[in-house]
Amino acid sequence: MRRIMKILGIITIVALLLGGEAVDMAYSQKPDIILMDLMMPELDGVGACNIIKSDPDTKAIPVIMVTARGHELDQQYAKDMGADGYITKPFASRELLHTIGQFLESPK
């Protein structure tokens, strides 16, 4: 995935394991986009997404769920909690690029 991000010109990639860390990072760093798994320890991805999207300071950050759970109910629940996109693993590089591209402005 790092190679794909370099193609897009994304310089900083932060890998976090816990949903709470993702929330903290969203507040402290205000990233351009967040890719998050549904299944994370302590606070799952949907819970973390809900917190991020409920706060006026972070709600504009696009959150894309990247997960092995492809059931339609999971997708709808993530959307209801504020997720902007949903990609099911395994995925093609092109699919990831397309989804991320929908939420990031093109370089000028």
C-alpha positions in Angstrom: 0.0 0.0 0.0 3.0 2.4 0.6 3.9 2.2 -3.1 0.3 3.2 -4.0 0.5 6.1 -1.7 3.8 7.3 -3.2 2.1 7.3 -6.6 -0.6 9.6 -5.2 2.1 11.9 -3.8 1.1 11.2 -0.2 4.2 11.8 1.8 3.3 10.8 5.4 1.8 7.4 6.2 1.1 6.6 9.9 0.2 3.0 10.8 -1.8 2.6 14.0 -3.1 -0.5 15.6 -5.7 0.9 18.0 -8.9 2.8 17.2 -8.2 5.2 20.1 -4.8 6.0 18.5 -6.6 6.8 15.2 -8.9 9.3 17.0 -5.9 10.9 18.8 -4.0 11.2 15.5 -7.1 12.7 13.8 -7.2 15.5 16.5 -3.5 16.1 16.7 -2.5 15.9 13.0 -5.6 16.6 11.0 -4.7 14.2 8.1 -6.0 14.6 4.6 -7.5 11.2 4.7 -7.8 8.2 7.1 -7.9 4.5 6.0 -9.1 2.4 8.8 -9.9 -1.3 9.4 -13.2 -2.2 11.0 -11.6 -4.7 13.3 -9.2 -3.1 15.7 -8.6 -3.8 19.4 -10.1 -1.7 22.2 -12.1 0.7 19.9 -13.1 -0.7 16.6 -12.9 1.2 13.4 -16.6 2.1 13.2 -16.5 3.5 16.8 -13.3 5.5 16.0 -14.9 6.7 12.8 -18.1 7.8 14.7 -16.0 9.8 17.2 -14.0 11.5 14.4 -17.1 12.3 12.4 -19.0 13.6 15.4 -16.5 16.3 16.2 -16.7 19.6 14.3 -12.8 19.8 14.2 -12.4 16.5 12.5 -15.7 15.7 10.7 -14.4 16.9 7.4 -11.6 14.4 7.3 -12.6 11.6 4.9 -12.6 8.2 6.5 -12.4 5.1 4.3 -12.9 1.7 5.9 -10.6 -1.0 4.5 -11.6 -4.3 5.8 -12.1 -8.0 5.1 -15.8 -7.8 6.2 -17.7 -7.4 3.0 -21.2 -8.0 4.2 -23.7 -5.3 3.1 -24.8 -4.8 6.8 -21.2 -4.0 7.8 -21.0 -1.5 4.9 -24.3 0.2 5.9 -23.3 0.4 9.6 -20.0 2.0 8.7 -21.8 4.5 6.5 -24.3 5.2 9.2 -21.4 5.9 11.6 -19.9 8.4 9.1 -17.5 6.4 6.9 -17.1 8.1 3.6 -15.9 5.0 1.7 -15.6 1.3 2.1 -13.2 -1.1 0.5 -13.2 -4.9 1.0 -10.0 -6.8 1.2 -8.5 -8.2 -0.9 -8.6 -5.2 -3.2 -6.9 -4.2 -6.4 -4.5 -1.2 -6.3 -6.7 0.5 -8.9 -9.7 0.3 -6.6 -7.8 1.8 -3.7 -6.4 4.6 -5.9 -9.9 5.4 -7.3 -11.5 5.5 -3.9 -8.8 7.7 -2.3 -8.8 9.9 -5.4 -12.5 10.6 -4.9 -11.7 12.3 -1.6 -8.4 14.1 -2.3 -8.0 17.1 -4.4 -5.7 16.8 -7.5 -2.4 18.5 -7.2 -2.4 21.8 -8.9 
